[in-house]
Amino acid sequence: MCRHLAYLGPPRSLAELITAPPHSLYEQSWSPRLQDHGTVNADGFGIGWYPPGAGAAATPVRYRRAIPIWADINLPGLLPVLHSGAVVAAVRDATAGTSRDEAASAPFALGPWLFSHNGSVDDWESLPADIGEPLSAAELLSLEARSDAALLWLLVARRLRSGHAPADALADVVRRTHDVRPDARLNLLLTDGGNLTAVRLGASLWYHAAADRVTVASEPVPGRPDWHEVPDHSLLTTHHSTVSIKAL
């Protein structure tokens, strides 16, 4: 399992989003409260963000490491001076049998897209064949890491490239995966820097929406009634700061 978050809104420092809040993503790396599988998220971390003023369809920047987030001595100096209005970040607890290099840490990227997976898929190597969607040699070679998350991203990205809407791309991959791996845990985040799409299936997911911002995260800020739990087996979409949720 992992913990992750996505933010869309006015530019804020990455420290405000990742390390400063009570029970922050940073703290969840060693002390998650709502994580049912695994106890420590110490197999790496990643942060993706869109530089302010980059415009529509901007290419995001990523910073990923294969060490625990608390072990990176660069972050206390970096996060307060980096600002963005669109951020995806994750701390990783690796699925058994997956690679543990930094390329396996979310977020994954393609063009303007950032993607994160919180959960696990058993026997993920055979998933494409089991859902009737085998990968070409070129796609296998392009797989960024040997992990269930990287494979799910490849399947989602294939749909995005073919013109699927983000919600349709996530929902189709989740449904097909759940059909053949009913025990899979599939919490997904996807953004192009302008809109955010998420799926909750089998792990915790919450959101906070205000007039000009939306945050979706594995765990809420404690004691804040303006955080709302996303129902299990649900698809969340945003348009500006409006959140819509429907059953998968």
FILUMNU-533680 format. One record per residue (C-alpha): residue number from 1; x, y, z. Coordinates in nm, 4 decimals. Each point is the difference from the previous one (the first is absolute). Layout:
N
+-----+----------+----------+----------+
| num |       px |       py |       pz |
+-----+----------+----------+----------+
| NUM |        X |        Y |        Z |
...
+-----+----------+----------+----------+
This chain:
248
+-----+----------+----------+----------+
| num |       px |       py |       pz |
+-----+----------+----------+----------+
|   1 |   0.0000 |   0.0000 |   0.0000 |
|   2 |   0.0909 |   0.3673 |  -0.0146 |
|   3 |  -0.1362 |   0.3406 |   0.0971 |
|   4 |  -0.0502 |   0.2754 |  -0.2547 |
|   5 |  -0.1607 |   0.3371 |  -0.0672 |
|   6 |  -0.0899 |   0.2339 |  -0.2828 |
|   7 |  -0.0644 |   0.3749 |   0.0170 |
|   8 |  -0.1468 |   0.2478 |  -0.2475 |
|   9 |  -0.0419 |   0.3674 |   0.0867 |
|  10 |   0.1906 |   0.3237 |   0.0507 |
|  11 |   0.3784 |  -0.0494 |   0.0060 |
|  12 |   0.1283 |  -0.1101 |   0.3382 |
|  13 |   0.3383 |  -0.1106 |   0.1218 |
|  14 |   0.0581 |  -0.3729 |  -0.0125 |
|  15 |   0.0780 |   0.0154 |   0.3712 |
|  16 |  -0.3550 |   0.1253 |   0.0698 |
|  17 |  -0.1377 |  -0.3088 |  -0.1716 |
|  18 |   0.2418 |  -0.2781 |   0.0919 |
|  19 |   0.1783 |   0.0700 |   0.3298 |
|  20 |  -0.1790 |   0.2807 |   0.1864 |
|  21 |  -0.3627 |  -0.1165 |   0.0508 |
|  22 |  -0.0946 |  -0.1962 |   0.3124 |
|  23 |   0.0393 |  -0.3707 |  -0.0788 |
|  24 |   0.1647 |   0.0962 |  -0.3286 |
|  25 |   0.0948 |  -0.2378 |  -0.2791 |
|  26 |   0.3517 |   0.0249 |   0.1410 |
|  27 |  -0.1226 |  -0.1313 |   0.3378 |
|  28 |  -0.2086 |  -0.2690 |  -0.1684 |
|  29 |   0.3215 |  -0.1537 |  -0.1303 |
|  30 |   0.0721 |  -0.1355 |   0.3498 |
|  31 |  -0.3340 |   0.0386 |   0.1811 |
|  32 |  -0.3037 |  -0.0506 |  -0.2255 |
|  33 |  -0.3326 |  -0.0123 |   0.1826 |
|  34 |  -0.2304 |  -0.1557 |  -0.2596 |
|  35 |   0.2308 |  -0.2440 |  -0.1749 |
|  36 |  -0.1287 |  -0.3574 |   0.0209 |
|  37 |   0.2914 |  -0.1700 |  -0.1778 |
|  38 |   0.3567 |   0.0746 |   0.1055 |
|  39 |   0.1154 |   0.2296 |   0.2781 |
|  40 |   0.2847 |   0.2095 |  -0.1422 |
|  41 |   0.0312 |   0.1696 |  -0.3394 |
|  42 |   0.3765 |   0.0008 |  -0.0251 |
|  43 |   0.0715 |  -0.1476 |  -0.3462 |
|  44 |   0.0292 |   0.3352 |  -0.1741 |
|  45 |  -0.1981 |   0.3131 |  -0.0737 |
|  46 |  -0.0781 |   0.2331 |  -0.2857 |
|  47 |  -0.1266 |   0.3512 |  -0.0615 |
|  48 |  -0.1315 |   0.1353 |  -0.3301 |
|  49 |  -0.0980 |   0.3600 |  -0.0608 |
|  50 |  -0.0717 |   0.2511 |  -0.2749 |
|  51 |   0.2131 |   0.3171 |   0.0071 |
|  52 |  -0.2105 |   0.3165 |   0.0479 |
|  53 |  -0.0676 |   0.1861 |  -0.3230 |
|  54 |   0.0852 |  -0.2980 |  -0.2201 |
|  55 |  -0.3410 |   0.0142 |  -0.1710 |
|  56 |  -0.2363 |  -0.2685 |  -0.1213 |
|  57 |   0.1357 |  -0.3454 |  -0.0863 |
|  58 |   0.3234 |   0.0772 |   0.1853 |
|  59 |   0.2464 |  -0.2797 |   0.0645 |
|  60 |   0.0209 |  -0.0672 |   0.3745 |
|  61 |   0.3220 |  -0.0231 |   0.1982 |
|  62 |   0.0689 |  -0.3053 |   0.2146 |
|  63 |   0.2289 |  -0.0701 |   0.2948 |
|  64 |   0.0144 |  -0.3678 |   0.1012 |
|  65 |   0.2230 |  -0.1977 |   0.2331 |
|  66 |   0.0329 |  -0.3649 |   0.1059 |
|  67 |   0.0555 |   0.0934 |   0.3652 |
|  68 |  -0.2477 |   0.0901 |   0.2767 |
|  69 |  -0.1218 |   0.3565 |  -0.0331 |
|  70 |   0.1317 |   0.0810 |   0.3480 |
|  71 |   0.3517 |  -0.1067 |  -0.1048 |
|  72 |   0.0305 |   0.2583 |  -0.2789 |
|  73 |   0.2024 |   0.2884 |   0.1433 |
|  74 |  -0.0789 |   0.2171 |  -0.3041 |
|  75 |  -0.3746 |   0.0334 |   0.0628 |
|  76 |  -0.0013 |   0.2439 |   0.2923 |
|  77 |   0.1775 |   0.2534 |  -0.2207 |
|  78 |  -0.1794 |  -0.0788 |  -0.3255 |
|  79 |  -0.3679 |  -0.0240 |   0.0894 |
|  80 |  -0.0510 |   0.3495 |   0.1475 |
|  81 |   0.1392 |   0.1716 |  -0.3121 |
|  82 |  -0.1828 |  -0.2094 |  -0.2621 |
|  83 |  -0.3552 |   0.1148 |  -0.0815 |
|  84 |  -0.2727 |  -0.1478 |  -0.2176 |
|  85 |  -0.3743 |   0.0004 |  -0.0515 |
|  86 |  -0.0051 |  -0.3679 |  -0.0994 |
|  87 |   0.1845 |  -0.2678 |   0.1945 |
|  88 |   0.0005 |  -0.3804 |   0.0347 |
|  89 |   0.2123 |  -0.1612 |   0.2720 |
|  90 |   0.0340 |  -0.3516 |   0.1407 |
|  91 |   0.1900 |  -0.2018 |   0.2590 |
|  92 |   0.0491 |  -0.3649 |  -0.0908 |
|  93 |  -0.0394 |  -0.3386 |   0.1662 |
|  94 |   0.1034 |  -0.2296 |  -0.2840 |
|  95 |  -0.2134 |  -0.2941 |  -0.1088 |
|  96 |   0.1901 |  -0.3267 |   0.0477 |
|  97 |   0.1935 |  -0.0958 |  -0.3114 |
|  98 |   0.0255 |   0.3514 |  -0.1439 |
|  99 |   0.3149 |   0.2009 |  -0.0612 |
| 100 |   0.1162 |   0.2475 |   0.2632 |
| 101 |   0.1909 |   0.2508 |  -0.2115 |
| 102 |  -0.1116 |   0.3619 |  -0.0241 |
| 103 |  -0.1701 |  -0.0596 |  -0.3357 |
| 104 |  -0.2572 |  -0.2119 |   0.1850 |
| 105 |  -0.1124 |   0.2928 |   0.2156 |
| 106 |  -0.3092 |   0.1947 |  -0.1015 |
| 107 |  -0.0897 |   0.2294 |  -0.1576 |
| 108 |   0.0399 |  -0.1435 |  -0.3474 |
| 109 |  -0.0187 |   0.2403 |  -0.2924 |
| 110 |  -0.0836 |   0.0298 |  -0.3677 |
| 111 |  -0.0185 |   0.3385 |  -0.1704 |
| 112 |  -0.2166 |   0.2177 |   0.2257 |
| 113 |  -0.1216 |  -0.2907 |   0.2139 |
| 114 |   0.0961 |  -0.1064 |   0.3520 |
| 115 |  -0.1239 |  -0.3327 |   0.1418 |
| 116 |   0.0215 |  -0.1732 |   0.3371 |
| 117 |  -0.1177 |  -0.3401 |   0.1251 |
| 118 |  -0.0597 |  -0.0890 |   0.3644 |
| 119 |  -0.0676 |  -0.3698 |   0.0464 |
| 120 |   0.1156 |  -0.3288 |  -0.1452 |
| 121 |  -0.0815 |  -0.2518 |  -0.2731 |
| 122 |   0.0864 |  -0.3661 |   0.0545 |
| 123 |   0.1680 |  -0.1822 |  -0.2885 |
| 124 |   0.0165 |   0.3319 |  -0.1819 |
| 125 |   0.2434 |  -0.1255 |  -0.2641 |
| 126 |  -0.2724 |  -0.2085 |  -0.1650 |
| 127 |  -0.2694 |   0.2666 |   0.0272 |
| 128 |   0.0119 |   0.1181 |  -0.3657 |
| 129 |  -0.0563 |  -0.3530 |  -0.1293 |
| 130 |  -0.2710 |  -0.0677 |   0.2566 |
| 131 |  -0.2015 |   0.3069 |  -0.1034 |
| 132 |   0.0499 |  -0.0793 |  -0.3694 |
| 133 |   0.2327 |   0.2917 |  -0.0607 |
| 134 |   0.3519 |  -0.1337 |  -0.0624 |
| 135 |   0.2832 |   0.2491 |  -0.0233 |
| 136 |   0.2216 |   0.0429 |  -0.3031 |
| 137 |   0.3757 |  -0.0390 |   0.0265 |
| 138 |   0.0357 |   0.3769 |  -0.0291 |
| 139 |  -0.2424 |   0.0547 |   0.2874 |
| 140 |   0.1775 |  -0.2538 |   0.2182 |
| 141 |   0.3311 |   0.1729 |  -0.0664 |
| 142 |  -0.1546 |   0.3357 |   0.0840 |
| 143 |  -0.1240 |  -0.1174 |   0.3406 |
| 144 |   0.1607 |   0.2465 |   0.2381 |
| 145 |   0.0429 |  -0.2440 |   0.2869 |
| 146 |  -0.0716 |  -0.3595 |   0.0892 |
| 147 |  -0.3093 |   0.0643 |   0.2084 |
| 148 |  -0.3768 |  -0.0287 |   0.0051 |
| 149 |  -0.0311 |   0.3803 |   0.0083 |
| 150 |   0.2147 |   0.0463 |  -0.3104 |
| 151 |  -0.2034 |  -0.2636 |  -0.1829 |
| 152 |  -0.3310 |   0.1625 |   0.0952 |
| 153 |   0.1368 |   0.3317 |  -0.1212 |
| 154 |   0.0963 |  -0.1529 |  -0.3333 |
| 155 |  -0.3569 |  -0.1295 |  -0.0424 |
| 156 |  -0.1500 |   0.3372 |   0.0950 |
| 157 |   0.2435 |   0.1904 |  -0.2224 |
| 158 |  -0.0862 |  -0.2272 |  -0.2927 |
| 159 |  -0.3612 |   0.1148 |   0.0333 |
| 160 |   0.0882 |   0.3670 |   0.0388 |
| 161 |   0.2093 |  -0.0133 |  -0.3175 |
| 162 |  -0.2917 |  -0.1548 |  -0.1873 |
| 163 |  -0.2301 |   0.2862 |   0.0991 |
| 164 |  -0.1826 |  -0.1330 |   0.3071 |
| 165 |  -0.1138 |   0.2586 |   0.2539 |
| 166 |   0.1965 |  -0.0291 |   0.3267 |
| 167 |  -0.3009 |  -0.1319 |   0.1949 |
| 168 |  -0.0715 |  -0.2624 |  -0.2657 |
| 169 |   0.3651 |  -0.1061 |  -0.0114 |
| 170 |   0.0238 |  -0.0535 |   0.3767 |
| 171 |  -0.3409 |  -0.1647 |   0.0312 |
| 172 |   0.0657 |  -0.2449 |  -0.2829 |
| 173 |   0.3376 |  -0.1109 |   0.1365 |
| 174 |  -0.1392 |  -0.0363 |   0.3532 |
| 175 |  -0.3041 |  -0.1999 |  -0.1101 |
| 176 |   0.2029 |  -0.2351 |  -0.2180 |
| 177 |   0.2609 |  -0.0489 |   0.2732 |
| 178 |  -0.2601 |  -0.0585 |   0.2704 |
| 179 |  -0.1777 |  -0.2578 |  -0.2165 |
| 180 |   0.3080 |  -0.2234 |  -0.0060 |
| 181 |   0.1618 |   0.1115 |   0.3292 |
| 182 |  -0.2935 |   0.0524 |   0.2385 |
| 183 |   0.2369 |   0.0479 |   0.2940 |
| 184 |   0.1938 |   0.2793 |  -0.1733 |
| 185 |   0.0182 |   0.3351 |   0.1762 |
| 186 |  -0.0225 |   0.2770 |  -0.2519 |
| 187 |   0.0110 |   0.3599 |   0.1174 |
| 188 |   0.1060 |   0.2115 |  -0.2953 |
| 189 |   0.0736 |   0.3711 |  -0.0506 |
| 190 |   0.0314 |   0.1633 |  -0.3432 |
| 191 |   0.0426 |   0.3656 |  -0.0963 |
| 192 |   0.1089 |   0.2101 |  -0.2956 |
| 193 |   0.0546 |   0.3020 |   0.2229 |
| 194 |  -0.3476 |   0.1364 |  -0.0689 |
| 195 |  -0.2397 |  -0.2720 |   0.1102 |
| 196 |   0.0253 |  -0.2928 |   0.2367 |
| 197 |  -0.1455 |  -0.3503 |  -0.0244 |
| 198 |   0.0199 |  -0.2642 |   0.2727 |
| 199 |  -0.1234 |  -0.3496 |   0.0769 |
| 200 |  -0.0507 |  -0.1574 |   0.3400 |
| 201 |  -0.0150 |  -0.3786 |   0.0080 |
| 202 |   0.1174 |  -0.1838 |   0.3093 |
| 203 |   0.1951 |   0.2670 |   0.1901 |
| 204 |  -0.0719 |   0.3315 |   0.1713 |
| 205 |  -0.0501 |   0.3210 |  -0.1987 |
| 206 |  -0.1233 |   0.3433 |   0.1104 |
| 207 |  -0.0492 |   0.3420 |  -0.1572 |
| 208 |  -0.0200 |   0.3645 |   0.1011 |
| 209 |  -0.1565 |   0.2556 |  -0.2335 |
| 210 |  -0.0137 |   0.3778 |   0.0437 |
| 211 |  -0.0976 |   0.2823 |  -0.2321 |
| 212 |   0.3277 |  -0.0069 |  -0.1886 |
| 213 |   0.1764 |  -0.3256 |   0.0901 |
| 214 |  -0.0346 |  -0.3759 |   0.0297 |
| 215 |   0.2153 |  -0.2488 |   0.1879 |
| 216 |  -0.0419 |  -0.3772 |  -0.0259 |
| 217 |   0.2046 |  -0.2111 |   0.2394 |
| 218 |   0.0272 |  -0.3428 |   0.1579 |
| 219 |  -0.0520 |   0.1513 |   0.3441 |
| 220 |  -0.1677 |   0.3242 |   0.1140 |
| 221 |   0.1259 |   0.2755 |   0.2269 |
| 222 |  -0.1181 |  -0.1124 |   0.3467 |
| 223 |  -0.2808 |   0.1964 |   0.1599 |
| 224 |  -0.1030 |   0.1761 |  -0.3196 |
| 225 |  -0.3725 |  -0.0557 |  -0.0763 |
| 226 |   0.0453 |   0.1461 |  -0.3481 |
| 227 |   0.1768 |  -0.3203 |  -0.1076 |
| 228 |  -0.2320 |  -0.2635 |  -0.1482 |
| 229 |   0.0544 |  -0.3708 |  -0.0566 |
| 230 |  -0.0299 |  -0.1275 |  -0.3558 |
| 231 |  -0.2243 |  -0.3103 |   0.0010 |
| 232 |   0.1649 |  -0.3282 |  -0.0923 |
| 233 |  -0.0438 |  -0.1092 |  -0.3642 |
| 234 |  -0.0377 |   0.3624 |  -0.1134 |
| 235 |   0.1309 |   0.2288 |  -0.2705 |
| 236 |   0.0759 |   0.3625 |   0.0916 |
| 237 |   0.0355 |   0.2748 |  -0.2596 |
| 238 |   0.0593 |   0.3734 |   0.0335 |
| 239 |  -0.0804 |   0.2963 |  -0.2193 |
| 240 |   0.1685 |   0.3079 |   0.1416 |
| 241 |  -0.0787 |  -0.0476 |   0.3713 |
| 242 |  -0.3257 |  -0.1922 |  -0.0479 |
| 243 |   0.0204 |  -0.3649 |   0.1058 |
| 244 |  -0.2244 |  -0.2699 |  -0.1476 |
| 245 |  -0.0102 |  -0.3586 |   0.1274 |
| 246 |  -0.1753 |  -0.2975 |  -0.1565 |
| 247 |   0.0057 |  -0.3738 |   0.0531 |
| 248 |   0.2282 |  -0.2019 |  -0.2232 |
+-----+----------+----------+----------+
